[in-house]
Amino acid sequence: MTELPDRAELDRMRHELSSHLLMIQEQMTPIYDAADGIRADLNARGWSPTAAEQAALTWLCASIQMSFGGSGTQ
């Protein structure tokens, strides 16, 4: 049976997880901002809110996939 990590190891793991989540947040913020800009631009050009949202969401999903090493294709 595997031993549970001690308190120091749990604290180290929590710190590491927090650090990684902050790094991901920093990487994702510009992508979310760009998707919001795409949606706003399409709305300003007369696209329906639903179509603008769908186009921005498609771009956002592909961008997230590529930022994490995916090919961007399905």
N, C-alpha and C positions, 0 to 999 in steps of 0.2 A: 504494500500500500504506500502511496506517495505521501510524504510529510507535507503539512501545511507550511507556507512560508512564515518566517518569524516577523515580528513587528517592523524591524528595520527594513527587511525586504519588501514588505507591503508598502511602507512609506516611500521607498525608492520607486516601486512600481507605480504608485499614485502620481508621484512627481513626473515620472517619465510619460505617463499617459496624458497628464495635463499639458506638458510641454508639446507633445505631438498634436494634441487637439488645437492648441494655440497656433502652431505652425500651419495646420490645415486651414484654420479660420483665416489666417493672413493670406494664404494662397487662394482661397475661395472668394474673398470679398471683392476683388476686381472683376471676377467672372460674374458674380451676382449683379454687380453694378452695371456691367456691360449689357447683361440680359434685360435689366430694367430700362436701360437706355434704348435698346432695340425695340422693346415694347412701346415705349413712349414715342419714339420716332415713327413707328408704323401707325400708331393712333393718330399722330399729328398729320400723317399723309393720307388719312381718311380710311384706313383699314378699320374693320369692326374690332371692338375690344376682344372678342373671342378669337378672331383670326390672328390678331397681333399677339395675344397671349400664347396661342398655339405655336406660332413661328418662333417667338422668343424662348419658349420652353424647349422646343426641338433643338435650337442652337445651344441652350444652356446644358441640356443633357449630353450633347456631343462634346461640348467643351470640357465638361467635368470628366467624361470618359477619357478624353485625350490627355487631360492634365494628370490623370492617374495611370498613364501608360497604355491606355487602350487605343485601338486603331480609329475609333470614331465611326466605324461601320458595323452593321449588325448582320 
